[in-house]
């Protein structure tokens, strides 16, 4: 009986964590797009993590987590924080100055492909089958369609699309690094420390760039920062980092084809964003490829 209740509780936790990263992270693209319309991107991204970090540390300590003691742990925290929050989130925030939120989410959806590919590396890797390889190639073709159409329309500078291609690679690398090298502290504390790393690096970059002189506290900027800090970072990032250690890389990467659907819908409803025929084709190709890559792996039970 106790085992049955424990199993049911575990399933409930998994469903709640997945629902959180599906819905909240899908909406963060809209919040970022609104914020960078009036605020400089690096400082916006840095303040998000600077506000979230104390909440995350306090929550981790309240749950009984402790700070890691080994130097190795702090090196891993620094590496994953830079990869996932600076390379992943920071580049997305910078690129959304020009690229629509829905299109951004679709390109970032390729993190699922990179996670599945990077997850095959090393002695602990999961081998890729023919369907998975074809899915990976199909997904990258979908990105080429989106980027090519955006460049053709001159909607954003080429550097913005380069940043969006690099962003999911950095995020996936950090995710697999976190999985392969677990820390001596709990996942909540690890996420809090990563957030602190992101805050220091992004705020530092923004201040060096002169973002403080251009910063203005408007209702839109304040709402964007608070939403990203509380929900995008504190709530959803804790859920994601818990899932990194609670499920398989393939199951984890399913968020990447739900987030774009949420982002595209919200961008259309609130900001009036539209997708061209080429972008719709790219969206379909990416989502089908992500589903193909993960469909078989999702049927496996995590170790």
ABEGO torsion letter per residue (X at the ends): XAAAAAAAAAAAAAAAAAAAAAAAAAAAAAAAAAAAAABBAAAAAAAAAAAAAAAAAAAAAAAGBBBBABAAAAAAAAAAAAAAAAAAAAAAAAAAAABBAAAAAAAAAAAAAAAAAAAABEAABBBBBAAAAAAAAAAAAAAAAAAAAAAAAGABBAAAAAAAAAAAAAAAAAAAAAAABBBABBAAAAAAAAAAAAAAAAAAAAAAAGAAAABBBBAAAAAAAAAAAAAAAAAAAAAAAAAAAABBAAAAAAAAAAAAAAAAAAAAAAAGBBBBAAAAAAAAAAAAAAAAAAAAAAABBBX
